[in-house]
Amino acid sequence: MAKPIYFSTHAREQMLLRGAEEDEVIAAIRSGNWQPAKNGKFSARAEFDYHRKSPVNQQFYSSKAVQPIFNEQPGRIIVVTVKVYYFN
C-alpha cells in the first residue's frame, strides 16, 4: 500500500502561487524517479501538457514540470515545497 501524502502549509502556498495542482504533485511522487535533495529530503519530477498561460508571468506555455520536495517518514510522505517549470 502506498504511503499517504500530506502537504505542509508552505507547500500549498507555493502550489497556488506557482500553478501546481495536488494531483500533479501526487503523480510526480508516485511515478517519478526520486532523487536526493537537501537535508535528507527527496525530489521527484513529472511533466504535463499545459497549453495555456502561466499564472507566474502570463506567458503561453505548452508544457510544465512539477517538482515536489518532500520528506519520507514512517507511514507517510510530507511535501514541504513545490517547484514548477514552464516551457515550450
C-alpha positions in Angstrom: 0.0 0.0 0.0 1.3 3.4 -0.9 2.0 5.9 1.9 -0.4 8.7 2.3 0.9 12.1 1.1 0.4 15.2 3.2 1.1 18.9 2.3 2.7 21.5 4.5 1.1 25.0 4.6 4.2 26.3 2.7 3.8 23.7 0.0 0.1 24.5 -0.5 1.0 28.3 -0.7 3.7 27.6 -3.3 1.5 25.3 -5.3 -1.1 28.1 -5.5 1.5 30.8 -6.5 3.3 28.6 -9.0 0.4 26.9 -10.6 0.7 23.2 -9.4 -2.3 21.0 -8.8 -2.4 18.5 -6.0 -2.9 15.6 -8.4 0.2 16.6 -10.4 2.3 16.6 -7.2 1.0 13.2 -6.2 1.6 11.9 -9.7 5.2 13.2 -9.6 5.8 11.4 -6.2 4.1 8.2 -7.2 5.5 7.8 -10.6 8.7 9.9 -10.7 12.2 8.9 -10.1 13.1 10.0 -6.6 16.4 12.0 -6.3 18.2 13.1 -3.1 17.6 16.7 -2.1 19.0 18.8 0.7 18.8 17.9 4.4 17.8 14.2 3.8 14.7 15.1 1.7 13.8 13.8 -1.8 12.6 15.4 -5.0 10.7 13.9 -8.0 9.6 15.5 -11.3 6.8 14.9 -13.7 6.0 16.7 -16.9 2.4 17.6 -18.1 0.8 19.1 -21.2 -0.3 22.6 -20.3 -1.3 24.7 -23.4 -2.2 27.9 -21.6 -0.8 31.0 -19.8 1.3 30.5 -16.7 0.0 32.2 -13.5 3.5 33.3 -12.9 4.2 35.6 -15.9 1.1 35.3 -18.1 3.1 33.8 -21.0 1.7 30.9 -23.0 3.4 27.5 -22.5 2.8 24.1 -24.0 4.2 22.1 -21.1 5.0 22.3 -17.4 7.1 20.3 -15.0 6.1 19.9 -11.3 8.9 19.1 -8.8 7.8 18.4 -5.2 10.4 18.4 -2.5 9.3 16.0 0.3 10.3 14.1 3.4 9.6 10.4 3.7 8.6 9.3 7.2 7.4 6.0 8.5 3.8 5.7 7.3 3.6 9.0 5.4 5.2 11.4 2.9 5.2 15.1 3.7 5.5 17.6 0.8 7.5 20.7 2.1 7.6 22.8 -1.1 6.8 22.5 -4.8 8.7 24.0 -7.8 7.1 24.4 -11.2 8.8 24.9 -14.5 7.1 26.1 -17.7 8.4 25.5 -21.2 7.6 25.2 -24.9 
